[in-house]
């Protein structure tokens, strides 16, 4: 159950009848994400795997090494 997850950023792709991306909705994604979206729409390519396309956006904050160690320690405790 993922109902407790909070999402800070996101991207939604709109595709036309021909399978080409015709629009992009960005949620709290700025800067280069806008340029990437414009390029995707201009290229008008047919897309099958939107997960690969979403990797072009900075949707997650980089994990600091200190945070990663805390996360690993917590998961070890839970097991």
N, C-alpha and C positions, 0 to 999 in steps of 0.2 A: 504494500500500500504506500504510494508516494504522495498522499494527500497533504503531508506536512512539509513537503519541500517548497522552498521559496525560490522563485526565479527572478534574477536581477536583470538579465539580458536575454534577448532572443531574436530570432530571425524567422520570418515566414515568407515562403516563396509562393507566388501565384503563377500558375502555368495556364497557357491558352489551350485551345482545343487541339492544336498541333503538337503539344508537349513542350513547347518552348516557354521559357520564363518571360512573363509579361509584366511582372511587378514584384517588388520586395518590400515587406514591412519590417522595419528595424525597431526593436524595443530596447532603448538605452544603449544603442550601438552608434558611435559617432566616428568622426575622423575618416580613417581609411575605409571603414565599413561602407560609408556612403559611396566612395569611389568604386569599390568592388561591386556594389549593387548596380551602379550605372553601367559598368563594363559588362556585367552579366546580361543585363537587359539589352544593351546595344549589340552584343554578339549574337543574340537570339538563337542560341544553340538548343537543341533538344536535350533534356537532362533526364537521366534515369535514376541516379543515386544522389538524392538531395543531401544525405549525410556527408558525402565527400565535399559537396558544394559548401555546406555549412562550416567546414573546417577552414575556409578562407577568412572567417570572421573571428575576432577576439571575443569569444563569449564567456570565457572563464578567466578569472584573475590567476596569474601564476602563483603556484604554491611556494611559499618561502620554505627553505630547508628546515627551519625551526618548527614550522607548522606541520610539515610532513612527518617529522619525528614524533611529535605529539599525537598525530593521527594514527601512526603505526603502533605506538605504545598503547593507545586506547583500544585499538582493534585486537591487540594481543591479550589485553585484560578481558575483553568480552568473550574470548574463546575459551 
